[in-house]
Amino acid sequence: MKVKELIEKLSKCPDDMIVVTDGYENGFDNLIDIEIIDVYERKNKSWWDGDYTKRDISTDKIKCVYIHSRSMTNI
């Protein structure tokens, strides 16, 4: 994905929305797409855990922009 395409996609999202991406592993990949997903903030997480999870862990649901570099079917 090129910068112009990313800007076009992000310009359709609310300005105050949190942006998340995959974490922890190494290396770099091209961006595939962005989408709006629901996440839940992790409390008392380990250092290797991401700040958010897709599983409901009894915290408030947060809508965010997920920028991903792989198919959602791989997650």
PDB file with SEQRES, HELIX, SHEET and CRYST1 records, atoms N, CA, C and O in Angstrom:
SEQRES   1 A   75  MET LYS VAL LYS GLU LEU ILE GLU LYS LEU SER LYS CYS          
SEQRES   2 A   75  PRO ASP ASP MET ILE VAL VAL THR ASP GLY TYR GLU ASN          
SEQRES   3 A   75  GLY PHE ASP ASN LEU ILE ASP ILE GLU ILE ILE ASP VAL          
SEQRES   4 A   75  TYR GLU ARG LYS ASN LYS SER TRP TRP ASP GLY ASP TYR          
SEQRES   5 A   75  THR LYS ARG ASP ILE SER THR ASP LYS ILE LYS CYS VAL          
SEQRES   6 A   75  TYR ILE HIS SER ARG SER MET THR ASN ILE                      
HELIX    1 AA1 VAL A    3  LEU A   10  1                                   8    
HELIX    2 AA2 MET A   72  ASN A   74  5                                   3    
SHEET    1 AA1 4 ILE A  18  VAL A  20  0                                        
SHEET    2 AA1 4 LYS A  61  HIS A  68  1                                        
SHEET    3 AA1 4 ASP A  33  GLU A  41 -1                                        
SHEET    4 AA1 4 TYR A  52  THR A  53 -1                                        
CRYST1    1.000    1.000    1.000  90.00  90.00  90.00 P 1           1          
ATOM      1  N   MET A   1       0.849  -1.168   0.000  1.00  0.00           N  
ATOM      2  CA  MET A   1       0.000   0.000   0.000  1.00  0.00           C  
ATOM      3  C   MET A   1       0.898   1.236   0.000  1.00  0.00           C  
ATOM      4  O   MET A   1       1.900   1.290   0.713  1.00  0.00           O  
ATOM      5  N   LYS A   2       0.537   2.188  -0.779  1.00  0.00           N  
ATOM      6  CA  LYS A   2       1.274   3.450  -0.872  1.00  0.00           C  
ATOM      7  C   LYS A   2       0.661   4.482   0.080  1.00  0.00           C  
ATOM      8  O   LYS A   2      -0.481   4.331   0.514  1.00  0.00           O  
ATOM      9  N   VAL A   3       1.417   5.515   0.397  1.00  0.00           N  
ATOM     10  CA  VAL A   3       0.971   6.557   1.327  1.00  0.00           C  
ATOM     11  C   VAL A   3      -0.349   7.177   0.880  1.00  0.00           C  
ATOM     12  O   VAL A   3      -1.249   7.373   1.696  1.00  0.00           O  
ATOM     13  N   LYS A   4      -0.469   7.484  -0.399  1.00  0.00           N  
ATOM     14  CA  LYS A   4      -1.692   8.117  -0.909  1.00  0.00           C  
ATOM     15  C   LYS A   4      -2.924   7.258  -0.620  1.00  0.00           C  
ATOM     16  O   LYS A   4      -3.952   7.772  -0.178  1.00  0.00           O  
ATOM     17  N   GLU A   5      -2.821   5.952  -0.868  1.00  0.00           N  
ATOM     18  CA  GLU A   5      -3.949   5.053  -0.618  1.00  0.00           C  
ATOM     19  C   GLU A   5      -4.279   4.975   0.875  1.00  0.00           C  
ATOM     20  O   GLU A   5      -5.448   4.965   1.258  1.00  0.00           O  
ATOM     21  N   LEU A   6      -3.243   4.919   1.711  1.00  0.00           N  
ATOM     22  CA  LEU A   6      -3.464   4.871   3.158  1.00  0.00           C  
ATOM     23  C   LEU A   6      -4.146   6.143   3.640  1.00  0.00           C  
ATOM     24  O   LEU A   6      -5.073   6.077   4.447  1.00  0.00           O  
ATOM     25  N   ILE A   7      -3.701   7.301   3.159  1.00  0.00           N  
ATOM     26  CA  ILE A   7      -4.316   8.574   3.548  1.00  0.00           C  
ATOM     27  C   ILE A   7      -5.778   8.615   3.117  1.00  0.00           C  
ATOM     28  O   ILE A   7      -6.635   9.064   3.879  1.00  0.00           O  
ATOM     29  N   GLU A   8      -6.068   8.153   1.909  1.00  0.00           N  
ATOM     30  CA  GLU A   8      -7.456   8.133   1.428  1.00  0.00           C  
ATOM     31  C   GLU A   8      -8.335   7.274   2.334  1.00  0.00           C  
ATOM     32  O   GLU A   8      -9.447   7.675   2.681  1.00  0.00           O  
ATOM     33  N   LYS A   9      -7.846   6.102   2.716  1.00  0.00           N  
ATOM     34  CA  LYS A   9      -8.621   5.205   3.572  1.00  0.00           C  
ATOM     35  C   LYS A   9      -8.803   5.796   4.972  1.00  0.00           C  
ATOM     36  O   LYS A   9      -9.901   5.769   5.528  1.00  0.00           O  
ATOM     37  N   LEU A  10      -7.716   6.328   5.535  1.00  0.00           N  
ATOM     38  CA  LEU A  10      -7.797   6.889   6.885  1.00  0.00           C  
ATOM     39  C   LEU A  10      -8.652   8.158   6.936  1.00  0.00           C  
ATOM     40  O   LEU A  10      -9.246   8.457   7.973  1.00  0.00           O  
ATOM     41  N   SER A  11      -8.720   8.893   5.851  1.00  0.00           N  
ATOM     42  CA  SER A  11      -9.499  10.141   5.837  1.00  0.00           C  
ATOM     43  C   SER A  11     -10.994   9.871   6.003  1.00  0.00           C  
ATOM     44  O   SER A  11     -11.753  10.790   6.310  1.00  0.00           O  
ATOM     45  N   LYS A  12     -11.426   8.630   5.807  1.00  0.00           N  
ATOM     46  CA  LYS A  12     -12.827   8.259   5.973  1.00  0.00           C  
ATOM     47  C   LYS A  12     -13.156   7.860   7.417  1.00  0.00           C  
ATOM     48  O   LYS A  12     -14.316   7.606   7.741  1.00  0.00           O  
ATOM     49  N   CYS A  13     -12.146   7.807   8.276  1.00  0.00           N  
ATOM     50  CA  CYS A  13     -12.326   7.393   9.673  1.00  0.00           C  
ATOM     51  C   CYS A  13     -12.397   8.621  10.581  1.00  0.00           C  
ATOM     52  O   CYS A  13     -11.847   9.670  10.248  1.00  0.00           O  
ATOM     53  N   PRO A  14     -13.074   8.495  11.729  1.00  0.00           N  
ATOM     54  CA  PRO A  14     -13.106   9.596  12.687  1.00  0.00           C  
ATOM     55  C   PRO A  14     -11.690   9.978  13.139  1.00  0.00           C  
ATOM     56  O   PRO A  14     -10.835   9.114  13.334  1.00  0.00           O  
ATOM     57  N   ASP A  15     -11.460  11.280  13.301  1.00  0.00           N  
ATOM     58  CA  ASP A  15     -10.134  11.790  13.674  1.00  0.00           C  
ATOM     59  C   ASP A  15      -9.644  11.299  15.025  1.00  0.00           C  
ATOM     60  O   ASP A  15      -8.437  11.193  15.239  1.00  0.00           O  
ATOM     61  N   ASP A  16     -10.555  10.998  15.941  1.00  0.00           N  
ATOM     62  CA  ASP A  16     -10.149  10.631  17.297  1.00  0.00           C  
ATOM     63  C   ASP A  16     -10.103   9.121  17.521  1.00  0.00           C  
ATOM     64  O   ASP A  16      -9.954   8.668  18.656  1.00  0.00           O  
ATOM     65  N   MET A  17     -10.231   8.342  16.450  1.00  0.00           N  
ATOM     66  CA  MET A  17     -10.232   6.887  16.590  1.00  0.00           C  
ATOM     67  C   MET A  17      -8.812   6.365  16.810  1.00  0.00           C  
ATOM     68  O   MET A  17      -7.871   6.831  16.168  1.00  0.00           O  
ATOM     69  N   ILE A  18      -8.658   5.404  17.712  1.00  0.00           N  
ATOM     70  CA  ILE A  18      -7.378   4.751  17.970  1.00  0.00           C  
ATOM     71  C   ILE A  18      -6.992   3.923  16.752  1.00  0.00           C  
ATOM     72  O   ILE A  18      -7.853   3.344  16.090  1.00  0.00           O  
ATOM     73  N   VAL A  19      -5.699   3.869  16.459  1.00  0.00           N  
ATOM     74  CA  VAL A  19      -5.185   3.054  15.355  1.00  0.00           C  
ATOM     75  C   VAL A  19      -4.322   1.954  15.956  1.00  0.00           C  
ATOM     76  O   VAL A  19      -3.432   2.235  16.759  1.00  0.00           O  
ATOM     77  N   VAL A  20      -4.577   0.700  15.574  1.00  0.00           N  
ATOM     78  CA  VAL A  20      -3.803  -0.434  16.076  1.00  0.00           C  
ATOM     79  C   VAL A  20      -3.251  -1.242  14.912  1.00  0.00           C  
ATOM     80  O   VAL A  20      -3.738  -1.151  13.785  1.00  0.00           O  
ATOM     81  N   THR A  21      -2.227  -2.031  15.204  1.00  0.00           N  
ATOM     82  CA  THR A  21      -1.667  -2.967  14.246  1.00  0.00           C  
ATOM     83  C   THR A  21      -1.147  -4.179  15.002  1.00  0.00           C  
ATOM     84  O   THR A  21      -1.168  -4.201  16.233  1.00  0.00           O  
ATOM     85  N   ASP A  22      -0.686  -5.175  14.284  1.00  0.00           N  
ATOM     86  CA  ASP A  22      -0.153  -6.368  14.927  1.00  0.00           C  
ATOM     87  C   ASP A  22       1.093  -6.014  15.730  1.00  0.00           C  
ATOM     88  O   ASP A  22       1.785  -5.046  15.416  1.00  0.00           O  
ATOM     89  N   GLY A  23       1.369  -6.780  16.739  1.00  0.00           N  
ATOM     90  CA  GLY A  23       2.532  -6.517  17.568  1.00  0.00           C  
ATOM     91  C   GLY A  23       3.366  -7.746  17.843  1.00  0.00           C  
ATOM     92  O   GLY A  23       3.005  -8.855  17.449  1.00  0.00           O  
ATOM     93  N   TYR A  24       4.465  -7.551  18.511  1.00  0.00           N  
ATOM     94  CA  TYR A  24       5.376  -8.526  19.076  1.00  0.00           C  
ATOM     95  C   TYR A  24       6.362  -9.168  18.114  1.00  0.00           C  
ATOM     96  O   TYR A  24       7.564  -9.093  18.368  1.00  0.00           O  
ATOM     97  N   GLU A  25       5.941  -9.778  17.051  1.00  0.00           N  
ATOM     98  CA  GLU A  25       6.877 -10.505  16.194  1.00  0.00           C  
ATOM     99  C   GLU A  25       7.800  -9.545  15.442  1.00  0.00           C  
ATOM    100  O   GLU A  25       7.653  -8.328  15.559  1.00  0.00           O  
ATOM    101  N   ASN A  26       8.752 -10.082  14.672  1.00  0.00           N  
ATOM    102  CA  ASN A  26       9.734  -9.231  14.013  1.00  0.00           C  
ATOM    103  C   ASN A  26       9.510  -9.161  12.509  1.00  0.00           C  
ATOM    104  O   ASN A  26       8.692  -9.899  11.961  1.00  0.00           O  
ATOM    105  N   GLY A  27      10.239  -8.270  11.845  1.00  0.00           N  
ATOM    106  CA  GLY A  27      10.150  -8.115  10.403  1.00  0.00           C  
ATOM    107  C   GLY A  27       9.115  -7.092   9.991  1.00  0.00           C  
ATOM    108  O   GLY A  27       8.403  -6.531  10.824  1.00  0.00           O  
ATOM    109  N   PHE A  28       9.043  -6.861   8.697  1.00  0.00           N  
ATOM    110  CA  PHE A  28       8.137  -5.866   8.131  1.00  0.00           C  
ATOM    111  C   PHE A  28       7.404  -6.477   6.946  1.00  0.00           C  
ATOM    112  O   PHE A  28       7.961  -7.308   6.228  1.00  0.00           O  
ATOM    113  N   ASP A  29       6.160  -6.071   6.740  1.00  0.00           N  
ATOM    114  CA  ASP A  29       5.351  -6.504   5.606  1.00  0.00           C  
ATOM    115  C   ASP A  29       4.653  -5.287   5.017  1.00  0.00           C  
ATOM    116  O   ASP A  29       4.524  -4.257   5.678  1.00  0.00           O  
ATOM    117  N   ASN A  30       4.204  -5.408   3.774  1.00  0.00           N  
ATOM    118  CA  ASN A  30       3.380  -4.367   3.164  1.00  0.00           C  
ATOM    119  C   ASN A  30       2.013  -4.369   3.821  1.00  0.00           C  
ATOM    120  O   ASN A  30       1.520  -5.413   4.248  1.00  0.00           O  
ATOM    121  N   LEU A  31       1.403  -3.194   3.901  1.00  0.00           N  
ATOM    122  CA  LEU A  31       0.037  -3.109   4.399  1.00  0.00           C  
ATOM    123  C   LEU A  31      -0.907  -3.678   3.365  1.00  0.00           C  
ATOM    124  O   LEU A  31      -0.711  -3.495   2.164  1.00  0.00           O  
ATOM    125  N   ILE A  32      -1.940  -4.376   3.838  1.00  0.00           N  
ATOM    126  CA  ILE A  32      -2.946  -4.930   2.940  1.00  0.00           C  
ATOM    127  C   ILE A  32      -4.189  -4.054   2.947  1.00  0.00           C  
ATOM    128  O   ILE A  32      -4.717  -3.713   1.888  1.00  0.00           O  
ATOM    129  N   ASP A  33      -4.654  -3.691   4.127  1.00  0.00           N  
ATOM    130  CA  ASP A  33      -5.905  -2.954   4.218  1.00  0.00           C  
ATOM    131  C   ASP A  33      -6.054  -2.364   5.612  1.00  0.00           C  
ATOM    132  O   ASP A  33      -5.258  -2.638   6.510  1.00  0.00           O  
ATOM    133  N   ILE A  34      -7.086  -1.550   5.773  1.00  0.00           N  
ATOM    134  CA  ILE A  34      -7.487  -1.095   7.103  1.00  0.00           C  
ATOM    135  C   ILE A  34      -8.951  -1.456   7.271  1.00  0.00           C  
ATOM    136  O   ILE A  34      -9.683  -1.582   6.289  1.00  0.00           O  
ATOM    137  N   GLU A  35      -9.373  -1.620   8.500  1.00  0.00           N  
ATOM    138  CA  GLU A  35     -10.786  -1.853   8.777  1.00  0.00           C  
ATOM    139  C   GLU A  35     -11.096  -1.405  10.190  1.00  0.00           C  
ATOM    140  O   GLU A  35     -10.202  -1.274  11.026  1.00  0.00           O  
ATOM    141  N   ILE A  36     -12.369  -1.173  10.446  1.00  0.00           N  
ATOM    142  CA  ILE A  36     -12.833  -0.796  11.777  1.00  0.00           C  
ATOM    143  C   ILE A  36     -13.161  -2.094  12.518  1.00  0.00           C  
ATOM    144  O   ILE A  36     -13.938  -2.916  12.033  1.00  0.00           O  
ATOM    145  N   ILE A  37     -12.561  -2.268  13.697  1.00  0.00           N  
ATOM    146  CA  ILE A  37     -12.823  -3.454  14.517  1.00  0.00           C  
ATOM    147  C   ILE A  37     -13.103  -3.025  15.948  1.00  0.00           C  
ATOM    148  O   ILE A  37     -12.815  -1.892  16.334  1.00  0.00           O  
ATOM    149  N   ASP A  38     -13.663  -3.932  16.727  1.00  0.00           N  
ATOM    150  CA  ASP A  38     -13.870  -3.721  18.156  1.00  0.00           C  
ATOM    151  C   ASP A  38     -12.752  -4.418  18.912  1.00  0.00           C  
ATOM    152  O   ASP A  38     -12.426  -5.569  18.622  1.00  0.00           O  
ATOM    153  N   VAL A  39     -12.163  -3.723  19.880  1.00  0.00           N  
ATOM    154  CA  VAL A  39     -11.138  -4.312  20.738  1.00  0.00           C  
ATOM    155  C   VAL A  39     -11.467  -3.994  22.186  1.00  0.00           C  
ATOM    156  O   VAL A  39     -12.342  -3.181  22.483  1.00  0.00           O  
ATOM    157  N   TYR A  40     -10.747  -4.654  23.075  1.00  0.00           N  
ATOM    158  CA  TYR A  40     -10.908  -4.458  24.513  1.00  0.00           C  
ATOM    159  C   TYR A  40      -9.531  -4.236  25.107  1.00  0.00           C  
ATOM    160  O   TYR A  40      -8.585  -4.957  24.791  1.00  0.00           O  
ATOM    161  N   GLU A  41      -9.422  -3.235  25.972  1.00  0.00           N  
ATOM    162  CA  GLU A  41      -8.127  -2.923  26.584  1.00  0.00           C  
ATOM    163  C   GLU A  41      -7.751  -4.001  27.596  1.00  0.00           C  
ATOM    164  O   GLU A  41      -8.582  -4.443  28.389  1.00  0.00           O  
ATOM    165  N   ARG A  42      -6.493  -4.412  27.555  1.00  0.00           N  
ATOM    166  CA  ARG A  42      -5.990  -5.384  28.537  1.00  0.00           C  
ATOM    167  C   ARG A  42      -5.554  -4.636  29.794  1.00  0.00           C  
ATOM    168  O   ARG A  42      -4.883  -3.607  29.712  1.00  0.00           O  
ATOM    169  N   LYS A  43      -5.928  -5.143  30.916  1.00  0.00           N  
ATOM    170  CA  LYS A  43      -5.472  -4.613  32.213  1.00  0.00           C  
ATOM    171  C   LYS A  43      -4.450  -5.595  32.778  1.00  0.00           C  
ATOM    172  O   LYS A  43      -4.600  -6.804  32.599  1.00  0.00           O  
ATOM    173  N   ASN A  44      -3.428  -5.110  33.447  1.00  0.00           N  
ATOM    174  CA  ASN A  44      -2.400  -5.957  34.068  1.00  0.00           C  
ATOM    175  C   ASN A  44      -1.801  -6.949  33.071  1.00  0.00           C  
ATOM    176  O   ASN A  44      -1.678  -8.138  33.366  1.00  0.00           O  
ATOM    177  N   LYS A  45      -1.437  -6.460  31.908  1.00  0.00           N  
ATOM    178  CA  LYS A  45      -0.904  -7.327  30.865  1.00  0.00           C  
ATOM    179  C   LYS A  45       0.572  -7.620  31.074  1.00  0.00           C  
ATOM    180  O   LYS A  45       1.276  -6.862  31.741  1.00  0.00           O  
ATOM    181  N   SER A  46       1.030  -8.713  30.507  1.00  0.00           N  
ATOM    182  CA  SER A  46       2.451  -9.031  30.492  1.00  0.00           C  
ATOM    183  C   SER A  46       3.132  -8.186  29.421  1.00  0.00           C  
ATOM    184  O   SER A  46       2.459  -7.647  28.542  1.00  0.00           O  
ATOM    185  N   TRP A  47       4.441  -8.065  29.480  1.00  0.00           N  
ATOM    186  CA  TRP A  47       5.165  -7.202  28.543  1.00  0.00           C  
ATOM    187  C   TRP A  47       4.994  -7.659  27.102  1.00  0.00           C  
ATOM    188  O   TRP A  47       5.091  -6.844  26.185  1.00  0.00           O  
ATOM    189  N   TRP A  48       4.742  -8.941  26.884  1.00  0.00           N  
ATOM    190  CA  TRP A  48       4.623  -9.451  25.512  1.00  0.00           C  
ATOM    191  C   TRP A  48       3.201  -9.343  24.961  1.00  0.00           C  
ATOM    192  O   TRP A  48       2.983  -9.563  23.770  1.00  0.00           O  
ATOM    193  N   ASP A  49       2.244  -9.011  25.807  1.00  0.00           N  
ATOM    194  CA  ASP A  49       0.861  -8.858  25.365  1.00  0.00           C  
ATOM    195  C   ASP A  49       0.668  -7.492  24.713  1.00  0.00           C  
ATOM    196  O   ASP A  49       1.274  -6.502  25.124  1.00  0.00           O  
ATOM    197  N   GLY A  50      -0.180  -7.454  23.696  1.00  0.00           N  
ATOM    198  CA  GLY A  50      -0.566  -6.175  23.115  1.00  0.00           C  
ATOM    199  C   GLY A  50      -1.451  -5.400  24.071  1.00  0.00           C  
ATOM    200  O   GLY A  50      -1.992  -5.966  25.021  1.00  0.00           O  
ATOM    201  N   ASP A  51      -1.600  -4.114  23.826  1.00  0.00           N  
ATOM    202  CA  ASP A  51      -2.431  -3.265  24.683  1.00  0.00           C  
ATOM    203  C   ASP A  51      -3.914  -3.634  24.598  1.00  0.00           C  
ATOM    204  O   ASP A  51      -4.680  -3.380  25.528  1.00  0.00           O  
ATOM    205  N   TYR A  52      -4.310  -4.239  23.469  1.00  0.00           N  
ATOM    206  CA  TYR A  52      -5.713  -4.554  23.239  1.00  0.00           C  
ATOM    207  C   TYR A  52      -5.858  -6.000  22.779  1.00  0.00           C  
ATOM    208  O   TYR A  52      -4.901  -6.608  22.300  1.00  0.00           O  
ATOM    209  N   THR A  53      -7.066  -6.543  22.929  1.00  0.00           N  
ATOM    210  CA  THR A  53      -7.386  -7.888  22.455  1.00  0.00           C  
ATOM    211  C   THR A  53      -8.737  -7.856  21.771  1.00  0.00           C  
ATOM    212  O   THR A  53      -9.553  -6.978  22.053  1.00  0.00           O  
ATOM    213  N   LYS A  54      -8.987  -8.801  20.872  1.00  0.00           N  
ATOM    214  CA  LYS A  54     -10.298  -8.891  20.219  1.00  0.00           C  
ATOM    215  C   LYS A  54     -11.294  -9.656  21.084  1.00  0.00           C  
ATOM    216  O   LYS A  54     -12.502  -9.576  20.858  1.00  0.00           O  
ATOM    217  N   ARG A  55     -10.798 -10.393  22.069  1.00  0.00           N  
ATOM    218  CA  ARG A  55     -11.684 -11.146  22.951  1.00  0.00           C  
ATOM    219  C   ARG A  55     -12.239 -10.240  24.034  1.00  0.00           C  
ATOM    220  O   ARG A  55     -11.508  -9.418  24.588  1.00  0.00           O  
ATOM    221  N   ASP A  56     -13.521 -10.376  24.343  1.00  0.00           N  
ATOM    222  CA  ASP A  56     -14.151  -9.573  25.391  1.00  0.00           C  
ATOM    223  C   ASP A  56     -13.586  -9.993  26.743  1.00  0.00           C  
ATOM    224  O   ASP A  56     -13.796 -11.118  27.195  1.00  0.00           O  
ATOM    225  N   ILE A  57     -12.872  -9.079  27.377  1.00  0.00           N  
ATOM    226  CA  ILE A  57     -12.299  -9.381  28.694  1.00  0.00           C  
ATOM    227  C   ILE A  57     -12.906  -8.471  29.761  1.00  0.00           C  
ATOM    228  O   ILE A  57     -12.241  -8.043  30.704  1.00  0.00           O  
ATOM    229  N   SER A  58     -14.203  -8.193  29.571  1.00  0.00           N  
ATOM    230  CA  SER A  58     -14.984  -7.432  30.556  1.00  0.00           C  
ATOM    231  C   SER A  58     -14.458  -6.015  30.769  1.00  0.00           C  
ATOM    232  O   SER A  58     -14.495  -5.494  31.884  1.00  0.00           O  
ATOM    233  N   THR A  59     -13.972  -5.401  29.709  1.00  0.00           N  
ATOM    234  CA  THR A  59     -13.688  -3.969  29.730  1.00  0.00           C  
ATOM    235  C   THR A  59     -14.555  -3.355  28.644  1.00  0.00           C  
ATOM    236  O   THR A  59     -15.184  -4.074  27.867  1.00  0.00           O  
ATOM    237  N   ASP A  60     -14.590  -2.047  28.589  1.00  0.00           N  
ATOM    238  CA  ASP A  60     -15.407  -1.380  27.588  1.00  0.00           C  
ATOM    239  C   ASP A  60     -14.886  -1.647  26.185  1.00  0.00           C  
ATOM    240  O   ASP A  60     -13.681  -1.620  25.936  1.00  0.00           O  
ATOM    241  N   LYS A  61     -15.808  -1.902  25.284  1.00  0.00           N  
ATOM    242  CA  LYS A  61     -15.463  -2.119  23.884  1.00  0.00           C  
ATOM    243  C   LYS A  61     -14.980  -0.798  23.279  1.00  0.00           C  
ATOM    244  O   LYS A  61     -15.557   0.259  23.536  1.00  0.00           O  
ATOM    245  N   ILE A  62     -13.921  -0.870  22.477  1.00  0.00           N  
ATOM    246  CA  ILE A  62     -13.354   0.306  21.822  1.00  0.00           C  
ATOM    247  C   ILE A  62     -13.350   0.053  20.316  1.00  0.00           C  
ATOM    248  O   ILE A  62     -12.810  -0.953  19.855  1.00  0.00           O  
ATOM    249  N   LYS A  63     -13.944   0.950  19.560  1.00  0.00           N  
ATOM    250  CA  LYS A  63     -13.862   0.875  18.102  1.00  0.00           C  
ATOM    251  C   LYS A  63     -12.534   1.491  17.684  1.00  0.00           C  
ATOM    252  O   LYS A  63     -12.162   2.563  18.162  1.00  0.00           O  
ATOM    253  N   CYS A  64     -11.825   0.813  16.794  1.00  0.00           N  
ATOM    254  CA  CYS A  64     -10.536   1.337  16.357  1.00  0.00           C  
ATOM    255  C   CYS A  64     -10.287   0.977  14.897  1.00  0.00           C  
ATOM    256  O   CYS A  64     -10.969   0.133  14.315  1.00  0.00           O  
ATOM    257  N   VAL A  65      -9.295   1.639  14.331  1.00  0.00           N  
ATOM    258  CA  VAL A  65      -8.847   1.337  12.980  1.00  0.00           C  
ATOM    259  C   VAL A  65      -7.739   0.304  13.106  1.00  0.00           C  
ATOM    260  O   VAL A  65      -6.749   0.524  13.804  1.00  0.00           O  
ATOM    261  N   TYR A  66      -7.910  -0.816  12.432  1.00  0.00           N  
ATOM    262  CA  TYR A  66      -6.898  -1.867  12.429  1.00  0.00           C  
ATOM    263  C   TYR A  66      -6.198  -1.832  11.078  1.00  0.00           C  
ATOM    264  O   TYR A  66      -6.813  -2.076  10.040  1.00  0.00           O  
ATOM    265  N   ILE A  67      -4.914  -1.528  11.105  1.00  0.00           N  
ATOM    266  CA  ILE A  67      -4.100  -1.538   9.896  1.00  0.00           C  
ATOM    267  C   ILE A  67      -3.365  -2.879   9.886  1.00  0.00           C  
ATOM    268  O   ILE A  67      -2.546  -3.152  10.763  1.00  0.00           O  
ATOM    269  N   HIS A  68      -3.663  -3.703   8.895  1.00  0.00           N  
ATOM    270  CA  HIS A  68      -3.051  -5.024   8.922  1.00  0.00           C  
ATOM    271  C   HIS A  68      -2.290  -5.335   7.654  1.00  0.00           C  
ATOM    272  O   HIS A  68      -2.550  -4.802   6.576  1.00  0.00           O  
ATOM    273  N   SER A  69      -1.333  -6.230   7.842  1.00  0.00           N  
ATOM    274  CA  SER A  69      -0.456  -6.618   6.747  1.00  0.00           C  
ATOM    275  C   SER A  69      -0.680  -8.061   6.333  1.00  0.00           C  
ATOM    276  O   SER A  69       0.077  -8.612   5.533  1.00  0.00           O  
ATOM    277  N   ARG A  70      -1.720  -8.668   6.878  1.00  0.00           N  
ATOM    278  CA  ARG A  70      -2.050 -10.047   6.509  1.00  0.00           C  
ATOM    279  C   ARG A  70      -3.555 -10.220   6.573  1.00  0.00           C  
ATOM    280  O   ARG A  70      -4.257  -9.391   7.153  1.00  0.00           O  
ATOM    281  N   SER A  71      -4.031 -11.251   6.003  1.00  0.00           N  
ATOM    282  CA  SER A  71      -5.448 -11.523   5.955  1.00  0.00           C  
ATOM    283  C   SER A  71      -5.988 -11.746   7.364  1.00  0.00           C  
ATOM    284  O   SER A  71      -5.326 -12.371   8.192  1.00  0.00           O  
ATOM    285  N   MET A  72      -7.168 -11.245   7.633  1.00  0.00           N  
ATOM    286  CA  MET A  72      -7.793 -11.457   8.950  1.00  0.00           C  
ATOM    287  C   MET A  72      -8.061 -12.928   9.192  1.00  0.00           C  
ATOM    288  O   MET A  72      -8.246 -13.325  10.343  1.00  0.00           O  
ATOM    289  N   THR A  73      -8.090 -13.740   8.172  1.00  0.00           N  
ATOM    290  CA  THR A  73      -8.310 -15.170   8.379  1.00  0.00           C  
ATOM    291  C   THR A  73      -7.095 -15.836   9.005  1.00  0.00           C  
ATOM    292  O   THR A  73      -7.196 -16.961   9.493  1.00  0.00           O  
ATOM    293  N   ASN A  74      -5.944 -15.162   9.001  1.00  0.00           N  
ATOM    294  CA  ASN A  74      -4.723 -15.714   9.609  1.00  0.00           C  
ATOM    295  C   ASN A  74      -4.612 -15.391  11.085  1.00  0.00           C  
ATOM    296  O   ASN A  74      -3.694 -15.874  11.748  1.00  0.00           O  
ATOM    297  N   ILE A  75      -5.504 -14.603  11.609  1.00  0.00           N  
ATOM    298  CA  ILE A  75      -5.377 -14.159  13.005  1.00  0.00           C  
ATOM    299  C   ILE A  75      -6.127 -15.099  13.918  1.00  0.00           C  
ATOM    300  O   ILE A  75      -6.143 -14.899  15.133  1.00  0.00           O  
TER     301      ILE A  75                                                      
END                                                                             
